Amino acid sequence: MKKITVSAPGKLMLFGEHAVVYGRSCLVTAVDSRITVEIKKIDQQEVKIDAPQVKINGYQRKLSVEACLNSHKGVRFIEAAIEIFRKRYGLVNGLKIKVENGFSSNYGLGSSSAISVCIVKALAEIFSKKLGCKQIFNLAYKAVLNVQGVGSGFDVAAACWGGTLFYTTGGKKIVPLKAERLPLVIAYSGNKADTPTLIRKVQKLRLKRLNETEKIFDKIEKIVKRAKKKLQEGKWEELGELMTKNHELLVKLGVSTPKIEKLISAAFSAGAFGAKISGAGGGDCIIVLAGKEKHHLVEQALVKAGGALVPVETGAEGVRREK
């Protein structure tokens, strides 16, 4: 039977966390660690899934049985994407799906969104549906919302378009930017964060302190727009200063941790231009902007402070068919 393989990149949030959930903009870049999905039509009226990196082996259900979104996280996003595609285009064949994760799901690099995008793209290819990036985005974003309930969609956009994007909540604006590869050092804090939980934490803060929180979001929006210009101009030192200002506002939202602050202090002690949380916070990764001549010193400082280096490059290609 026909078989299709597609891949999609992970992401790093550069500027605009949390504010982007409330109608503001952000800057996000795709990274060269990729999710790969192999999908094959089968004669049996079943969905079969193997994703060994997240301990999914031999999962299967009848096509006639409704997908269970309370099952393992890795399966939920796959099932949700299949269901969204089926409702839009119909689905009559059984499917055998294999997922290979090119990066740890612990790192908060958008593996769930990348999987969702891969599934939509693979289904479109195998059922001969010509879908552009915006169509893939719309379907995959719906799938992610069906599972998480919340989310702005920037990670879905990064998986679709790749490169570095200026993005506004819900995909109202998705603008690919011409930008050099960023001189970033990425470090994992050692703690896996739960994005929906952190989004809801900020949501509660916003309900309690609406004016204060909205002012923070407005300040973040101004930083994003200034950072967009500095990014395209390659003015790394000025971009680093904006990065640090963005982080200070995230601290006010209560999404930093003592470990993150320790890592950021270590980065500055080694000569970084700027540093911040990348993503929802509460753990996961920080990004550090530093001159190339300082990278080794920054890396050493981050490791000494208890961080784990994450070797990725920015500006990676978006979702694509491999074979």
C-alpha positions as CSV (number, residue, x, y, z in Angstrom):
1,M,0.0,0.0,0.0
2,K,1.0,3.6,-0.5
3,K,3.4,5.1,2.1
4,I,4.2,8.8,2.8
5,T,6.9,10.3,5.1
6,V,6.8,13.9,6.2
7,S,8.7,16.0,8.8
8,A,8.2,19.3,10.6
9,P,10.5,21.4,12.8
10,G,10.3,22.3,16.5
11,K,10.4,25.9,17.6
12,L,11.9,28.4,19.9
13,M,9.9,31.4,21.1
14,L,12.1,34.5,20.9
15,F,9.8,37.2,22.1
16,G,6.2,37.6,23.2
17,E,5.3,34.7,25.5
18,H,1.9,34.8,27.2
19,A,1.0,38.3,25.7
20,V,0.4,36.4,22.4
21,V,-2.4,34.5,24.0
22,Y,-4.2,37.9,24.4
23,G,-4.2,39.3,20.9
24,R,-0.6,40.5,20.8
25,S,2.3,39.5,18.6
26,C,5.4,37.4,19.0
27,L,8.6,36.3,17.3
28,V,9.2,32.6,16.9
29,T,11.8,30.6,15.0
30,A,11.8,27.0,13.7
31,V,14.7,24.8,14.8
32,D,16.5,22.0,13.0
33,S,15.3,19.2,15.3
34,R,12.4,17.6,13.6
35,I,9.5,15.3,14.1
36,T,9.1,12.6,11.4
37,V,5.8,10.8,10.6
38,E,5.5,7.8,8.3
39,I,1.9,7.0,7.3
40,K,0.6,4.1,5.3
41,K,-2.9,3.0,4.1
42,I,-3.8,-0.4,5.3
43,D,-6.6,-2.8,4.4
44,Q,-7.8,-3.2,8.0
45,Q,-10.3,-0.7,9.2
46,E,-8.0,0.4,12.0
47,V,-5.7,3.2,13.2
48,K,-2.4,1.8,14.3
49,I,0.3,4.0,15.9
50,D,3.9,3.5,17.0
51,A,5.8,6.3,18.7
52,P,8.6,4.6,20.6
53,Q,10.2,7.8,21.9
54,V,7.1,8.5,24.0
55,K,6.5,4.8,24.8
56,I,3.6,4.3,22.4
57,N,4.0,0.8,20.9
58,G,1.2,-1.1,19.1
59,Y,-1.6,1.3,19.9
60,Q,-4.6,0.6,17.8
61,R,-8.4,1.2,17.5
62,K,-11.1,0.5,15.0
63,L,-12.0,3.3,12.6
64,S,-15.6,2.9,13.9
65,V,-14.6,3.6,17.5
66,E,-14.3,7.3,18.5
67,A,-10.8,8.5,19.3
68,C,-10.1,8.7,23.0
69,L,-8.5,12.1,23.8
70,N,-7.9,11.0,27.4
71,S,-5.2,8.5,26.3
72,H,-1.4,9.1,26.2
73,K,-0.5,12.6,25.3
74,G,1.4,11.5,22.2
75,V,-1.6,9.7,20.9
76,R,-4.1,12.5,21.7
77,F,-2.5,14.9,19.3
78,I,-2.3,12.3,16.5
79,E,-5.9,11.3,17.0
80,A,-7.1,14.8,17.2
81,A,-5.4,15.7,13.9
82,I,-6.8,12.6,12.2
83,E,-10.3,13.4,13.5
84,I,-10.1,17.1,12.2
85,F,-8.9,15.9,8.8
86,R,-11.6,13.2,8.6
87,K,-14.4,15.6,9.4
88,R,-13.1,18.0,6.7
89,Y,-12.2,15.6,3.9
90,G,-13.5,12.1,4.9
91,L,-11.4,9.1,5.7
92,V,-12.2,5.6,4.6
93,N,-8.9,3.7,4.8
94,G,-7.2,2.2,7.8
95,L,-3.9,3.8,8.7
96,K,-0.6,2.7,10.1
97,I,1.4,5.6,11.6
98,K,5.0,5.7,12.9
99,V,6.4,8.8,14.7
100,E,10.0,9.5,15.2
101,N,10.9,12.3,17.5
102,G,14.2,14.1,16.7
103,F,14.3,15.9,20.0
104,S,13.2,15.2,23.6
105,S,9.6,16.2,24.3
106,N,10.9,17.4,27.7
107,Y,12.5,20.5,26.0
108,G,9.4,22.4,25.2
109,L,10.3,22.8,21.6
110,G,6.8,22.3,20.3
111,S,6.7,18.5,19.6
112,S,2.9,18.2,20.0
113,S,2.3,21.0,17.4
114,A,4.9,19.5,15.1
115,I,3.2,16.1,15.3
116,S,-0.2,17.6,14.6
117,V,1.2,19.5,11.5
118,C,3.0,16.3,10.3
119,I,-0.2,14.3,10.5
120,V,-2.3,16.8,8.6
121,K,0.4,17.1,5.9
122,A,0.9,13.3,5.6
123,L,-2.9,12.7,5.3
124,A,-3.2,15.5,2.7
125,E,-0.4,13.8,0.7
126,I,-1.6,10.2,1.0
127,F,-5.2,11.2,0.1
128,S,-4.1,13.6,-2.7
129,K,-5.4,16.8,-1.1
130,K,-3.4,19.9,-2.2
131,L,-3.2,22.0,1.0
132,G,-1.1,25.1,1.4
133,C,0.6,26.2,4.7
134,K,-2.4,28.2,5.8
135,Q,-4.8,25.3,5.3
136,I,-2.5,22.9,7.2
137,F,-2.1,25.5,9.9
138,N,-5.9,25.9,10.3
139,L,-6.5,22.1,10.7
140,A,-3.5,21.5,12.9
141,Y,-4.3,24.4,15.2
142,K,-7.9,23.2,15.6
143,A,-6.4,19.8,16.6
144,V,-4.1,21.3,19.2
145,L,-6.9,23.4,20.7
146,N,-9.1,20.2,20.9
147,V,-6.5,18.6,23.1
148,Q,-5.1,21.5,25.1
149,G,-8.1,23.8,25.2
150,V,-5.8,26.9,25.1
151,G,-3.0,28.1,23.0
152,S,-2.1,30.9,20.5
153,G,-0.9,28.7,17.7
154,F,2.6,30.2,17.2
155,D,4.2,26.8,17.5
156,V,1.9,25.4,14.9
157,A,2.8,28.2,12.6
158,A,6.5,27.6,13.1
159,A,6.1,23.9,12.2
160,C,4.2,24.9,9.0
161,W,6.2,27.8,7.6
162,G,9.6,27.3,9.2
163,G,12.1,30.1,9.3
164,T,11.5,33.0,11.7
165,L,8.0,34.5,11.9
166,F,6.2,37.6,13.2
167,Y,3.0,36.1,14.5
168,T,-0.3,37.4,16.0
169,T,-2.7,35.4,18.1
170,G,-4.7,32.7,16.2
171,G,-2.8,33.3,13.0
172,K,-4.3,36.7,12.2
173,K,-0.8,37.7,11.0
174,I,1.9,35.3,10.0
175,V,4.8,37.1,8.4
176,P,8.0,35.3,7.4
177,L,11.0,37.4,8.3
178,K,14.4,37.7,6.5
179,A,16.8,37.1,9.3
180,E,20.3,35.7,9.8
181,R,20.7,32.6,12.0
182,L,20.7,33.8,15.5
183,P,23.8,33.4,17.7
184,L,21.8,31.7,20.5
185,V,22.8,29.3,23.2
186,I,19.9,27.2,24.5
187,A,19.8,25.5,27.9
188,Y,17.3,23.2,29.4
189,S,16.5,24.0,33.1
190,G,16.0,20.3,34.0
191,N,12.3,20.8,34.7
192,K,9.6,19.9,32.3
193,A,6.8,22.5,32.2
194,D,3.2,22.1,31.4
195,T,2.2,24.9,29.0
196,P,-1.6,24.8,29.5
197,T,-1.2,25.0,33.3
198,L,1.1,28.0,33.0
199,I,-1.3,29.7,30.5
200,R,-4.1,29.2,33.0
201,K,-1.9,30.5,35.8
202,V,-1.4,33.8,33.9
203,Q,-5.1,33.8,33.0
204,K,-5.9,33.8,36.8
205,L,-3.4,36.6,37.4
206,R,-5.1,38.6,34.6
207,L,-8.5,38.1,36.1
208,K,-7.3,39.4,39.5
209,R,-5.1,42.2,38.2
210,L,-6.5,43.1,34.8
211,N,-5.1,46.6,34.4
212,E,-1.6,45.6,35.6
213,T,-1.5,42.5,33.5
214,E,-2.7,44.3,30.4
215,K,0.0,46.9,30.8
216,I,2.6,44.2,31.0
217,F,1.2,42.6,27.8
218,D,1.3,46.0,26.0
219,K,4.9,46.5,27.0
220,I,5.8,43.1,25.7
221,E,4.0,44.0,22.4
222,K,6.2,47.1,22.1
223,I,9.3,45.0,22.7
224,V,8.3,42.5,20.1
225,K,7.9,45.2,17.4
226,R,11.3,46.7,18.3
227,A,12.9,43.3,18.3
228,K,11.5,42.5,14.9
229,K,13.5,45.4,13.5
230,K,16.7,44.6,15.4
231,L,16.4,41.0,14.4
232,Q,16.2,41.8,10.7
233,E,19.1,44.3,11.0
234,G,21.3,41.7,12.8
235,K,21.9,44.1,15.7
236,W,22.5,41.4,18.3
237,E,23.6,43.5,21.2
238,E,20.5,45.7,21.0
239,L,18.3,42.6,20.5
240,G,19.9,41.1,23.6
241,E,18.9,44.1,25.7
242,L,15.3,43.7,24.5
243,M,15.4,40.0,25.3
244,T,16.3,40.8,28.9
245,K,13.6,43.4,29.1
246,N,11.1,40.8,27.9
247,H,12.3,38.4,30.5
248,E,11.9,41.0,33.3
249,L,8.2,41.3,32.3
250,L,7.7,37.6,32.3
251,V,9.1,37.5,35.9
252,K,6.3,39.9,36.8
253,L,3.8,37.4,35.4
254,G,5.2,34.8,37.8
255,V,6.4,32.3,35.3
256,S,10.1,32.2,36.1
257,T,11.7,29.8,38.6
258,P,14.8,30.0,40.9
259,K,16.6,27.6,38.5
260,I,15.8,29.8,35.5
261,E,17.1,32.9,37.3
262,K,20.3,31.0,38.3
263,L,20.9,30.1,34.6
264,I,20.2,33.6,33.4
265,S,22.6,35.1,36.0
266,A,25.3,32.6,34.9
267,A,24.8,33.6,31.3
268,F,25.3,37.3,32.1
269,S,28.4,36.5,34.2
270,A,29.9,35.0,31.1
271,G,29.2,38.0,28.9
272,A,25.8,37.4,27.3
273,F,24.0,40.2,25.5
274,G,20.7,39.1,26.8
275,A,18.7,36.1,28.1
276,K,15.2,35.0,28.8
277,I,12.7,32.2,29.2
278,S,11.7,30.7,25.9
279,G,8.1,29.5,26.1
280,A,5.6,29.4,28.8
281,G,8.1,29.3,31.6
282,G,7.9,27.3,34.8
283,G,10.9,25.3,33.6
284,D,11.9,24.1,30.1
285,C,14.4,26.2,28.2
286,I,16.1,29.6,28.3
287,I,17.7,31.3,25.3
288,V,20.8,33.3,25.6
289,L,22.0,35.8,22.9
290,A,25.8,36.2,22.9
291,G,28.6,37.1,20.5
292,K,30.2,34.1,18.9
293,E,33.4,34.7,20.8
294,K,31.5,34.3,24.1
295,H,29.6,31.2,23.2
296,H,32.0,28.7,24.8
297,L,32.2,30.8,28.0
298,V,28.4,31.1,28.2
299,E,28.0,27.3,27.6
300,Q,30.4,26.5,30.3
301,A,28.7,28.9,32.7
302,L,25.3,27.4,32.0
303,V,26.5,23.8,32.5
304,K,28.2,24.8,35.8
305,A,24.9,26.3,36.9
306,G,23.1,23.0,36.2
307,G,21.7,23.6,32.7
308,A,21.7,21.1,29.9
309,L,22.8,22.5,26.5
310,V,20.3,22.0,23.7
311,P,22.2,22.0,20.3
312,V,19.8,23.4,17.7
313,E,20.0,25.9,14.9
314,T,17.4,28.5,14.1
315,G,15.5,29.3,11.0
316,A,14.8,25.7,9.9
317,E,12.6,24.7,7.0
318,G,8.9,24.1,7.6
319,V,6.9,21.0,7.1
320,R,7.9,19.0,4.1
321,R,7.5,15.7,2.4
322,E,10.5,13.5,2.8
323,K,9.5,10.6,0.5
